[in-house]
Amino acid sequence: MNNFTPIGSMFDVGGNDRYAKPLMAYFTSSFDGQAYAIKNITIRSKAECVGIFGITSGAVLKNIIVYSDNGSEIEATKEGRSWYCVGGLVGFAGSRDKKESAFTNCTVSGYTIRDNHENNPGWGGGNVGGLVGMTNMNITNCSAVTDIIINIGYNGGYQNLRVGGIAGVSRGTVNYCYAGGSMSIMSPVGTKVMVVAQALVSGLNLAHHYALTAVV
């Protein structure tokens, strides 16, 4: 499928100002993929939150397979102009303090995930992950085998870009998960952007995890 539109996302009309003015839509229900494959979807979006689901809030996500056998790409394009989250399945996933809101038995494989932002994201920076960009949901029995390519064009001070094979940032627990593939990070000469790249997740609680990711 050529250029799939993410399910829910956000545009911050305030730009990279510290005071957000978001226009937002999000998925709040339960989705059981029943182990059927969501196959060969291409996404190229300038929205702040990019993935099959751009934003979820209190959602239950389970038994989802996102698979490509032709090198499909999920790309945050250069036009984005505020903080951002990019993931193979979900860009930004919030639990809304619902205990049942979690990722279970989900996988993303065969995809290239690209961060091509050129504009300074300002407050909040960027978050890129093979499964999810940023989340506070628990992640159990999940995997991501992706090639993550960071090709940013911005070079502002006090910027943070967090990259992980499973999640860019996780504030939940990550149990029995696996990340594979590669990360390539291309930054401007003399950049002041702090890129934090971890094989599995940047900022998390881990248990029984496996990672074979190469960072280039």
N, CA and C of each residue as an Amber inpcrd file, in Angstrom:
protein
   648
   0.8550000  -1.1940000   0.0000000   0.0000000   0.0000000   0.0000000
   0.8870000   1.2380000   0.0000000   0.6160000   2.1800000  -0.8940000
   1.4540000   3.3610000  -1.0250000   0.9440000   4.4970000  -0.1550000
   1.7930000   4.9590000   0.7460000   1.5340000   6.1020000   1.6200000
   0.2370000   5.9740000   2.4260000   0.2380000   5.0150000   3.3110000
  -0.8430000   4.8120000   4.2780000  -0.8840000   5.9880000   5.2570000
  -2.0780000   6.4580000   5.5710000  -2.2320000   7.5470000   6.5440000
  -2.3330000   6.9640000   7.9460000  -1.4500000   7.3640000   8.8720000
  -1.5010000   6.8180000  10.2340000  -2.8760000   6.9950000  10.8690000
  -3.2450000   6.0330000  11.7150000  -4.5150000   6.0880000  12.4360000
  -4.3120000   6.9740000  13.6610000  -4.7830000   8.2000000  13.5840000
  -4.5820000   9.1680000  14.6570000  -3.2090000   9.8000000  14.5700000
  -3.1370000  11.0880000  14.8440000  -1.8360000  11.7590000  14.9080000
  -2.0330000  13.1460000  15.4880000  -0.9900000  13.9610000  15.3930000
  -1.0370000  15.2840000  15.9870000  -0.2530000  16.2690000  15.1350000
  -0.7910000  17.4590000  15.0070000  -0.0660000  18.5860000  14.4530000
  -0.0420000  19.6760000  15.5150000   1.1460000  20.1170000  15.8650000
   1.2820000  21.1810000  16.8580000   1.4050000  22.4970000  16.1160000
   0.3170000  23.2430000  16.0720000   0.3240000  24.5020000  15.3300000
   1.1630000  25.5600000  16.0300000   1.6040000  25.2570000  17.2610000
   2.5140000  26.1580000  17.9630000   3.9520000  26.0040000  17.5120000
   4.2180000  25.0390000  16.6130000   5.5870000  24.8320000  16.1470000
   6.4740000  24.3100000  17.2540000   7.7000000  24.8010000  17.3250000
   8.6310000  24.3050000  18.3350000   8.6750000  25.1850000  19.5730000
   7.6390000  25.9800000  19.7660000   7.5400000  26.8040000  20.9630000
   7.2890000  25.9080000  22.1750000   7.7110000  26.3750000  23.3680000
   7.5340000  25.5820000  24.5760000   6.0710000  25.4240000  24.9630000
   5.1960000  26.2730000  24.4380000   3.7730000  26.1750000  24.7520000
   3.0470000  25.5040000  23.5840000   2.7060000  24.2310000  23.7440000
   2.1080000  23.4530000  22.6680000   0.6880000  23.9160000  22.3580000
   0.3170000  23.8360000  21.0780000  -1.0380000  24.1000000  20.6240000
  -1.4490000  22.9430000  19.7160000  -1.6720000  21.7580000  20.3080000
  -1.8550000  20.5590000  19.4910000  -3.2620000  20.4090000  18.9170000
  -3.3180000  19.9190000  17.6830000  -4.5460000  19.4120000  17.0820000
  -4.3590000  17.9040000  17.0190000  -5.2120000  17.1430000  17.6990000
  -4.9130000  15.7390000  17.9500000  -6.1220000  14.8360000  17.7110000
  -5.8470000  13.6540000  17.1590000  -6.8240000  12.5610000  17.0890000
  -6.0960000  11.2950000  17.4880000  -6.7700000  10.3660000  18.2050000
  -6.0600000   9.1920000  18.6820000  -6.9950000   7.9870000  18.7860000
  -6.3710000   6.8000000  18.7810000  -7.0840000   5.5240000  18.8920000
  -7.1510000   5.1290000  20.3580000  -8.3490000   4.8080000  20.8560000
  -8.5150000   4.5680000  22.2920000  -9.0930000   3.1910000  22.6130000
  -9.2830000   2.3640000  21.6130000  -9.9760000   1.0890000  21.8240000
  -8.9790000  -0.0700000  21.8910000  -9.4520000  -1.2690000  21.6170000
  -8.6250000  -2.4780000  21.6130000  -8.4970000  -2.9930000  20.1900000
  -7.2710000  -3.4070000  19.8310000  -7.0730000  -4.0070000  18.5200000
  -6.3320000  -5.3240000  18.6830000  -6.9860000  -6.4150000  18.2980000
  -6.3990000  -7.7540000  18.3070000  -6.1570000  -8.1420000  16.8500000
  -4.8820000  -8.1660000  16.4520000  -4.5610000  -8.4910000  15.0640000
  -4.7570000  -9.9480000  14.7120000  -4.9700000 -10.8050000  15.7160000
  -5.2130000 -12.2370000  15.5160000  -4.1190000 -12.8890000  14.6800000
  -2.9100000 -12.3090000  14.7460000  -1.7210000 -12.8310000  14.0680000
  -1.8110000 -12.7720000  12.5470000  -2.7670000 -12.0080000  12.0050000
  -2.7580000 -11.7260000  10.5720000  -1.7050000 -10.6470000  10.3070000
  -1.0960000 -10.6800000   9.1180000  -0.0180000  -9.7400000   8.8120000
  -0.5520000  -8.4590000   8.1670000  -0.1100000  -7.3310000   8.6830000
  -0.2740000  -6.0360000   8.0190000   0.9850000  -5.8690000   7.1780000
   0.8590000  -6.0160000   5.8620000   2.0300000  -6.2790000   5.0290000
   2.3140000  -5.1570000   4.0280000   3.6010000  -4.8020000   3.9290000
   4.1220000  -3.9220000   2.8740000   3.4150000  -2.5700000   2.8010000
   3.2470000  -1.9540000   3.9590000   2.6650000  -0.6070000   4.0160000
   3.7840000   0.4270000   4.0220000   3.6310000   1.4550000   3.2050000
   4.5730000   2.5730000   3.1900000   3.9130000   3.7860000   3.8380000
   4.6460000   4.4480000   4.7180000   4.1470000   5.6710000   5.3540000
   5.1960000   6.7700000   5.1760000   4.7770000   7.9080000   4.6660000
   5.6260000   9.1020000   4.6160000   4.7690000  10.2540000   5.1330000
   5.1180000  10.7720000   6.3040000   4.2400000  11.7310000   6.9630000
   5.0410000  12.8490000   7.6250000   4.4810000  14.0480000   7.6120000
   5.0900000  15.1960000   8.2980000   4.4360000  15.4490000   9.6530000
   3.5290000  14.5710000  10.0660000   2.8660000  14.7190000  11.3620000
   3.8640000  14.5020000  12.4940000   3.4920000  14.9150000  13.7000000
   4.3780000  14.7580000  14.8520000   4.4990000  13.3040000  15.2990000
   3.4590000  12.5080000  15.1090000   3.4580000  11.1260000  15.5810000
   3.1730000  10.1930000  14.4110000   4.1500000   9.3510000  14.0870000
   4.1010000   8.5610000  12.8550000   4.2430000   7.0780000  13.1660000
   3.3500000   6.2520000  12.6100000   3.3750000   4.8030000  12.7180000
   2.0960000   4.2840000  12.0970000   1.8610000   2.9700000  12.1450000
   0.5490000   2.4640000  11.7090000  -0.5350000   3.1890000  12.5050000
  -0.3340000   3.2680000  13.8240000  -1.1230000   4.1530000  14.6840000
  -0.2300000   5.3500000  15.0090000  -0.6930000   6.5480000  14.6960000
   0.0970000   7.7230000  15.0620000   0.1090000   7.9270000  16.5670000
  -1.0860000   7.9380000  17.1730000  -1.2350000   8.0980000  18.6240000
  -2.2920000   7.1180000  19.1280000  -1.9870000   6.4420000  20.2390000
  -3.0040000   5.6720000  20.9530000  -3.0820000   6.1810000  22.3820000
  -4.2720000   6.0820000  22.9660000  -4.4770000   6.5490000  24.3370000
  -5.3430000   5.5300000  25.0730000  -4.7430000   4.8030000  26.0080000
  -5.4730000   3.7870000  26.7470000  -5.8220000   2.5650000  25.9100000
  -5.1230000   2.3500000  24.8160000  -5.4500000   1.2520000  23.9110000
  -4.8600000  -0.0710000  24.3920000  -5.4810000  -1.1570000  23.9480000
  -4.9640000  -2.5090000  24.1640000  -4.5510000  -3.0440000  22.7960000
  -3.2630000  -3.3280000  22.6240000  -2.7360000  -3.7520000  21.3290000
  -2.1090000  -5.1320000  21.4830000  -2.6260000  -6.1170000  20.7460000
  -2.1180000  -7.4850000  20.9240000  -2.1880000  -8.2770000  19.6220000
  -1.2720000  -9.2400000  19.5060000  -1.2500000 -10.1850000  18.3840000
  -1.2020000  -9.4750000  17.0280000  -0.3490000  -8.4600000  16.9480000
  -0.2480000  -7.6570000  15.7270000   1.0800000  -7.9460000  15.0330000
   1.0150000  -8.2500000  13.7410000   2.2030000  -8.4820000  12.9320000
   2.2650000  -7.4080000  11.8490000   3.3220000  -6.6210000  11.8600000
   3.5790000  -5.6280000  10.8180000   4.8170000  -6.1140000  10.0740000
   4.6390000  -6.4970000   8.8010000   5.6900000  -7.2380000   8.0940000
   5.8680000  -6.6950000   6.6790000   7.1200000  -6.6410000   6.2470000
   7.4040000  -6.2810000   4.8550000   8.4370000  -7.2310000   4.2780000
   8.1840000  -7.6820000   3.0570000   9.1680000  -8.4910000   2.3480000
   9.7010000  -7.7690000   1.1170000   9.4280000  -6.4490000   1.0380000
   9.9480000  -5.6830000  -0.0950000  10.6260000  -4.3840000   0.3350000
  11.0480000  -4.3240000   1.5990000  11.7960000  -3.1570000   2.0660000
  10.9660000  -1.8990000   2.2390000   9.7110000  -2.0400000   2.6340000
   8.8430000  -0.8740000   2.8310000   9.4160000   0.0590000   3.8880000
   9.0350000   1.3420000   3.8030000   9.5760000   2.3660000   4.6950000
   8.4750000   3.0730000   5.4650000   8.8070000   3.4160000   6.7020000
   7.9810000   4.2940000   7.5260000   8.8370000   5.5170000   7.8000000
   8.4320000   6.6580000   7.2620000   9.3010000   7.8410000   7.2590000
   8.6200000   9.0440000   7.8870000   9.3320000   9.6910000   8.8040000
   8.9700000  11.0280000   9.2490000   9.7090000  11.9880000   8.3310000
   8.9760000  12.7260000   7.5190000   9.5930000  13.5170000   6.4640000
  10.2090000  14.8140000   6.9950000  10.9570000  15.4690000   6.1520000
  11.7410000  16.6350000   6.5540000  10.8890000  17.8310000   6.9610000
   9.5860000  17.8410000   6.5960000   8.7610000  19.0210000   6.8540000
   8.3020000  19.1630000   8.3030000   8.3880000  18.0840000   9.1080000
   7.9420000  18.1700000  10.5010000   8.6210000  19.3180000  11.2360000
   7.8670000  19.9930000  12.1400000   8.4350000  21.2120000  12.7290000
   8.2230000  21.3310000  14.2400000   8.0030000  20.1850000  14.9020000
   7.8490000  20.2150000  16.3480000   8.3850000  18.9020000  16.9080000
   8.2670000  18.6940000  18.2420000   8.7060000  17.4270000  18.8330000
   7.9860000  16.2850000  18.1370000   8.6080000  15.0970000  18.1420000
   8.0270000  14.0300000  17.3470000   8.3340000  12.6490000  17.9120000
   7.4730000  11.6840000  17.5140000   7.6240000  10.2790000  17.8840000
   7.3640000   9.4210000  16.6490000   8.2790000   8.4980000  16.3670000
   8.1630000   7.6440000  15.1920000   8.3640000   6.1940000  15.6130000
   7.4470000   5.3070000  15.2120000   7.5820000   3.8800000  15.5170000
   6.9870000   3.0270000  14.4110000   7.4200000   1.7750000  14.3320000
   6.8900000   0.8880000  13.3180000   5.4100000   0.6020000  13.4940000
   4.9770000   0.4090000  14.7350000   3.5620000   0.1610000  15.0130000
   2.8590000   1.4230000  15.5030000   3.4320000   2.1040000  16.5020000
   2.8030000   3.2990000  17.0720000   3.8590000   4.3960000  17.2370000
   3.4650000   5.6280000  16.9340000   4.3510000   6.7530000  17.1990000
   4.4000000   7.0610000  18.6900000   3.2610000   7.4700000  19.2580000
   3.1540000   7.7960000  20.6860000   2.0140000   6.9870000  21.2860000
   2.3070000   6.2160000  22.3450000   1.3040000   5.3450000  22.9670000
   1.2180000   5.6290000  24.4560000   0.0890000   6.1920000  24.8930000
  -0.1160000   6.4950000  26.3020000  -1.1320000   5.5550000  26.9270000
  -0.9170000   5.1870000  28.1860000  -1.8010000   4.2180000  28.8450000
  -3.0450000   4.8430000  29.4720000  -3.0190000   6.1380000  29.7050000
  -4.1000000   6.8190000  30.4330000  -4.3320000   6.1610000  31.7910000
  -3.2640000   5.6170000  32.3850000  -3.3240000   4.9590000  33.6920000
  -4.2660000   3.7640000  33.7160000  -4.5010000   3.1540000  32.5550000
  -5.3030000   1.9350000  32.4780000  -4.3630000   0.7390000  32.5230000
  -4.4900000  -0.1000000  33.5370000  -3.5840000  -1.2290000  33.7200000
  -3.6120000  -2.1740000  32.5290000  -4.7730000  -2.3140000  31.8950000
  -4.9070000  -3.2530000  30.7800000  -4.3160000  -2.7030000  29.4740000
  -3.9830000  -1.4320000  29.4470000  -3.4170000  -0.8230000  28.2450000
  -1.9660000  -1.2660000  28.0980000  -1.6860000  -2.0950000  27.0780000
  -0.3580000  -2.6920000  26.9390000  -0.1470000  -3.1930000  25.5180000
   1.1360000  -3.4210000  25.1770000   1.5170000  -4.1330000  23.9590000
   1.7740000  -5.5970000  24.3470000   1.1330000  -6.5350000  23.6660000
   1.3560000  -7.9550000  23.9350000   1.4120000  -8.7220000  22.6140000
   2.4780000  -9.5020000  22.4280000   2.6220000 -10.3410000  21.2300000
   2.5300000  -9.5190000  19.9390000   3.2800000  -8.4410000  19.8830000
   3.3150000  -7.6030000  18.6850000   4.7060000  -7.6510000  18.0590000
   4.7690000  -7.5610000  16.7370000   6.0560000  -7.5950000  16.0630000
   6.0610000  -6.6960000  14.8350000   7.2160000  -6.1050000  14.5800000
   7.4590000  -5.3310000  13.3640000   8.7400000  -5.8890000  12.7480000
   8.7010000  -6.2470000  11.4690000   9.9080000  -6.7740000  10.8460000
   9.9520000  -6.4450000   9.3610000  11.1800000  -6.2970000   8.8610000
  11.4020000  -6.0630000   7.4410000  11.2680000  -4.6190000   6.9970000
  11.0350000  -3.7100000   7.9260000  10.8190000  -2.3040000   7.5790000
  12.0750000  -1.4680000   7.8060000  12.1830000  -0.4030000   7.0220000
  13.1560000   0.6540000   7.2870000  12.3960000   1.8290000   7.8870000
  12.8670000   2.3020000   9.0270000  12.2370000   3.4370000   9.7050000
  13.1770000   4.6300000   9.5830000  12.7040000   5.6970000   8.9670000
  13.5510000   6.8480000   8.6690000  13.0850000   8.0980000   9.4180000
  14.0400000   8.7700000  10.0240000  13.8040000  10.0890000  10.6040000
  14.5750000  11.0900000   9.7560000  13.8430000  11.8430000   8.9360000
  14.4620000  12.8040000   8.0220000  14.1480000  14.2520000   8.3990000
  13.8660000  14.4880000   9.6570000  13.5250000  15.8500000  10.0800000
  14.6490000  16.8350000   9.7560000  14.2570000  17.9630000   9.2000000
  15.2260000  19.0290000   8.9450000  15.0360000  20.2130000   9.8780000
  13.8220000  20.3720000  10.4160000  13.5240000  21.5250000  11.2560000
  13.7770000  21.2140000  12.7260000  14.2870000  22.2060000  13.4280000
  14.5430000  22.0780000  14.8610000  13.2460000  21.7060000  15.5780000
  13.2060000  20.5640000  16.2790000  11.9580000  20.1560000  16.9380000
  11.6520000  20.9200000  18.2150000  12.6030000  21.6860000  18.7150000
  12.3580000  22.4780000  19.9120000  12.1760000  21.6170000  21.1470000
  11.3240000  22.0860000  22.0600000  11.1010000  21.4110000  23.3310000
  10.5570000  20.0110000  23.1040000  11.1460000  19.0110000  23.7330000
  10.6910000  17.6300000  23.6160000  11.5380000  16.7760000  22.7150000
  12.2140000  17.3820000  21.7280000  13.1130000  16.6380000  20.8610000
  12.4080000  15.5640000  20.0530000  13.1240000  14.4470000  19.7840000
  12.5810000  13.3750000  18.9660000  12.7310000  12.0200000  19.6310000
  11.8510000  11.0800000  19.2410000  11.8420000   9.7270000  19.7930000
  11.5450000   8.7450000  18.6690000  12.4410000   7.7850000  18.4580000
  12.2900000   6.8520000  17.3390000  12.5250000   5.4310000  17.8410000
  11.5960000   4.5100000  17.5330000  11.7500000   3.1180000  17.9460000
  11.2450000   2.1540000  16.8890000  11.7560000   0.9270000  16.9020000
  11.3240000  -0.0790000  15.9430000   9.8630000  -0.4560000  16.1080000
   9.3860000  -0.5250000  17.3590000   7.9840000  -0.8380000  17.6490000
   7.1780000   0.4210000  17.9430000   7.7020000   1.2770000  18.8300000
   6.9850000   2.4740000  19.2650000   7.9900000   3.5920000  19.5460000
   7.6070000   4.8150000  19.2140000   8.5020000   5.9380000  19.4610000
   8.6180000   6.2760000  20.9380000   7.4860000   6.4780000  21.5950000
   7.4530000   6.8040000  23.0250000   6.2160000   6.1850000  23.6480000
   6.3690000   5.6110000  24.8540000   5.2290000   4.9870000  25.5160000
   5.4510000   4.9080000  27.0200000   4.3400000   4.8030000  27.7640000
   4.4050000   4.4100000  29.1750000   3.6190000   3.1220000  29.4010000
   3.3090000   2.4160000  28.3150000   2.6130000   1.1340000  28.3920000
   3.6190000   0.0000000  28.5840000   3.2140000  -1.0700000  29.2500000
   4.0480000  -2.2540000  29.3600000   4.1220000  -2.9570000  28.0080000
   5.2930000  -3.5280000  27.7210000   5.5300000  -4.2160000  26.4500000
   5.9820000  -5.6400000  26.7740000   5.2210000  -6.6430000  26.3110000
   5.5090000  -8.0350000  26.6600000   5.4510000  -8.9300000  25.4170000
   6.4570000  -9.8050000  25.3000000   6.5110000 -10.7680000  24.1920000
   6.4280000 -10.0760000  22.8360000   7.1860000  -9.0160000  22.6750000
   7.1790000  -8.2640000  21.4230000   8.5710000  -8.2470000  20.8000000
   8.6240000  -7.9770000  19.5030000   9.9040000  -7.9070000  18.8150000
   9.8590000  -6.8570000  17.7180000  11.0380000  -6.3910000  17.3380000
  11.1860000  -5.4770000  16.2080000  12.5120000  -5.7820000  15.5280000
  12.4460000  -6.1190000  14.2580000  13.6450000  -6.3280000  13.4480000
  13.5600000  -5.3380000  12.2990000  14.1920000  -4.1990000  12.4830000
  14.0600000  -3.0770000  11.5550000  15.4230000  -2.4400000  11.3130000
  15.5060000  -1.6770000  10.2450000  16.6630000  -0.8280000  10.0000000
  16.2400000   0.6100000  10.2680000  16.8190000   1.2060000  11.2970000
  16.4710000   2.5720000  11.6840000  17.5530000   3.5080000  11.1480000
  17.1340000   4.4920000  10.3620000  18.0700000   5.4380000   9.7630000
  17.7240000   6.8330000  10.2560000  18.6490000   7.4390000  10.9820000
  18.4910000   8.8050000  11.4930000  19.2830000   9.7290000  10.5820000
  18.5730000  10.5930000   9.8710000  19.2150000  11.4960000   8.9200000
  18.6730000  12.9080000   9.1330000  18.9590000  13.4390000  10.3170000
  18.3960000  14.7370000  10.6920000  19.2040000  15.8830000  10.0840000
  18.4990000  16.9810000   9.8100000  19.1630000  18.1500000   9.2580000
  19.2030000  19.3200000  10.2130000  18.6650000  19.1620000  11.4190000
  18.6620000  20.2640000  12.3800000  19.8990000  20.1990000  13.2650000
  20.2560000  21.3270000  13.8120000  21.5000000  21.4090000  14.5920000
  21.3510000  22.4720000  15.6700000  20.3600000  22.2870000  16.5350000
  20.1380000  23.2600000  17.5970000  20.6610000  22.7620000  18.9270000
  21.0510000  23.6920000  19.7670000  21.5060000  23.3320000  21.1030000
  20.3630000  22.8100000  21.9590000  20.7070000  22.0190000  22.9580000
  19.7520000  21.4830000  23.9300000  18.7050000  20.5750000  23.2940000
  19.0500000  19.9390000  22.1670000  18.1360000  19.0030000  21.5280000
  18.5090000  17.5700000  21.9040000  17.4950000  16.7470000  22.1010000
  17.7010000  15.3410000  22.4080000  16.9260000  14.4860000  21.4190000
  17.5910000  13.4560000  20.9080000  16.9560000  12.4890000  20.0260000
  17.2080000  11.1120000  20.6130000  16.1320000  10.4120000  20.9830000
  16.2350000   9.1340000  21.6670000  15.7980000   8.0170000  20.7140000
  16.6670000   7.0130000  20.5470000  16.4460000   5.9660000  19.5500000
  16.6110000   4.6000000  20.1980000  15.6810000   3.6710000  19.9330000
  15.7900000   2.3220000  20.4840000  15.2390000   1.2810000  19.5260000
  15.7740000   0.0700000  19.5900000  15.3220000  -1.0010000  18.7170000
  13.8610000  -1.3600000  18.9400000  13.4000000  -1.3430000  20.1950000
  11.9830000  -1.5460000  20.5230000  11.2750000  -0.1990000  20.6780000
  11.7970000   0.6750000  21.5320000  11.1650000   1.9730000  21.7980000
  12.2230000   3.0550000  21.9640000  11.9160000   4.2480000  21.4600000
  12.8020000   5.3750000  21.7070000  12.8200000   5.7150000  23.1850000
  11.6390000   5.7690000  23.7830000  11.4940000   5.9920000  25.2270000
  10.3800000   5.0920000  25.7420000  10.6330000   4.4010000  26.8450000
   9.5970000   3.6090000  27.5150000   9.5920000   3.9470000  28.9920000
   8.4170000   4.2240000  29.5360000   8.2530000   4.4340000  30.9670000
   7.4610000   3.2880000  31.5940000   7.2130000   2.2500000  30.7990000
   6.6140000   1.0270000  31.3180000   7.6930000  -0.0410000  31.4400000
   7.2850000  -1.2860000  31.6060000   8.2390000  -2.3920000  31.6570000
   8.3030000  -3.0720000  30.2910000   9.4680000  -3.6280000  29.9910000
   9.6880000  -4.3500000  28.7380000  10.0930000  -5.7700000  29.1010000
   9.2160000  -6.7420000  28.8220000   9.4150000  -8.1220000  29.2520000
   9.4540000  -9.0790000  28.0660000  10.4510000  -9.9690000  28.0570000
  10.5440000 -11.0120000  27.0400000  10.4510000 -10.4300000  25.6260000
  11.2910000  -9.4480000  25.3480000  11.2780000  -8.7720000  24.0510000
  12.6130000  -8.9330000  23.3350000  12.5750000  -8.7560000  22.0260000
  13.7580000  -8.9190000  21.1850000  13.8120000  -7.7910000  20.1680000
  15.0190000  -7.2510000  19.9430000  15.2290000  -6.2530000  18.8930000
  16.3860000  -6.6910000  18.0200000  16.2200000  -6.5880000  16.7220000
  17.2770000  -6.9060000  15.7720000  17.2800000  -5.8850000  14.6490000
  18.2620000  -6.0150000  13.7570000  18.3610000  -5.0870000  12.6450000
  19.5580000  -4.1840000  12.7940000  19.4150000  -2.9100000  12.4290000
  20.5430000  -1.9860000  12.4840000  20.0660000  -0.5720000  12.7540000
  21.0020000   0.2750000  13.1970000  20.7640000   1.7100000  13.3480000
  21.8850000   2.4520000  12.6440000  21.5250000   3.4140000  11.8170000
  22.4970000   4.2870000  11.1710000  22.1590000   5.7200000  11.5390000
  23.1260000   6.4360000  12.0750000  22.8890000   7.7900000  12.5600000
  23.7930000   8.7490000  11.8020000  23.1720000   9.6990000  11.0990000
  23.9040000  10.6780000  10.3150000  23.5530000  12.0590000  10.8550000
  24.5100000  12.7360000  11.4630000  24.2580000  14.0400000  12.0650000
  25.0680000  15.0980000  11.3440000  24.6050000  16.3600000  11.3590000
  25.3730000  17.4320000  10.7300000  26.7480000  17.5850000  11.3740000
  27.6990000  18.0450000  10.6060000  29.0320000  18.3020000  11.1320000
  28.9450000  19.3600000  12.2280000  29.5450000  19.0540000  13.3840000
  29.5160000  20.0010000  14.4900000  28.1850000  20.0700000  15.2010000
  27.3760000  19.0410000  15.0570000  26.0440000  19.0720000  15.6540000
  26.1030000  19.1840000  17.1700000  25.0870000  19.8640000  17.7230000
  24.9290000  19.9640000  19.1670000  23.7950000  19.0710000  19.6560000
  23.2080000  18.3030000  18.7450000  22.1080000  17.4260000  19.1020000
  22.6530000  16.2000000  19.8250000  22.0920000  15.8980000  20.9980000
  22.4790000  14.6950000  21.7290000  21.6230000  13.5280000  21.2460000
  22.2450000  12.5550000  20.5770000  21.5480000  11.3700000  20.1030000
  21.8450000  10.2170000  21.0590000  20.8100000   9.7280000  21.7300000
  20.9460000   8.6010000  22.6480000  20.3750000   7.3770000  21.9530000
  21.2500000   6.4520000  21.5530000  20.8270000   5.2590000  20.8180000
  21.1030000   4.0230000  21.6590000  20.0640000   3.2080000  21.8700000
  20.1900000   1.9780000  22.6320000  19.6720000   0.8150000  21.7920000
  20.2930000  -0.3500000  21.9780000  19.8970000  -1.5150000  21.1860000
  18.4360000  -1.8880000  21.4010000  17.9210000  -1.7080000  22.6230000
  16.5340000  -2.0670000  22.8930000  15.6770000  -0.8330000  23.1330000
  15.9430000  -0.1080000  24.2050000  15.1290000   1.0480000  24.5700000
  15.9940000   2.0730000  25.2740000  15.6860000   3.3630000  25.0660000
  16.3110000   4.4230000  25.8500000  15.3890000   4.7950000  27.0030000
  15.8070000   4.5680000  28.2470000  15.0280000   4.9500000  29.4180000
  13.8980000   3.9840000  29.7130000  14.1390000   2.9300000  30.5040000
  13.1480000   1.8760000  30.6470000  13.4220000   0.9680000  31.8290000
  12.4680000   0.0490000  32.0710000  12.6430000  -1.0750000  32.9880000
  12.6670000  -2.3470000  32.1530000  13.7310000  -3.1530000  32.2770000
  13.9080000  -4.3150000  31.4200000  13.8420000  -5.6140000  32.1970000
  13.3020000  -6.6520000  31.5540000  13.3460000  -8.0010000  32.1210000
  13.3290000  -9.0040000  30.9800000  14.2800000  -9.9420000  30.9820000
  14.2970000 -11.0400000  30.0180000  14.2570000 -10.5100000  28.5830000
  15.2350000  -9.7030000  28.2290000  15.2380000  -9.0830000  26.9120000
  16.4400000  -9.5550000  26.1100000  16.3320000  -9.4290000  24.7980000
  17.3950000  -9.8530000  23.8930000  17.5490000  -8.8170000  22.7980000
  18.7990000  -8.4750000  22.4490000  19.0260000  -7.4760000  21.4180000
  20.2750000  -7.8350000  20.6320000  20.1450000  -7.8290000  19.3130000
  21.2700000  -8.0980000  18.4310000  21.4530000  -6.9510000  17.4410000
  21.0990000  -5.7590000  17.8510000  21.1050000  -4.6210000  16.9590000
  22.5110000  -4.0610000  16.7990000  22.8820000  -3.7670000  15.5600000
  24.1630000  -3.1220000  15.2910000  23.9420000  -1.6380000  15.1100000
  24.7650000  -0.8330000  15.7620000  24.6830000   0.6160000  15.6360000
  25.8270000   1.0700000  14.7600000  25.5090000   1.7520000  13.6610000
  26.5170000   2.2010000  12.6980000  26.7610000   3.6900000  12.8800000
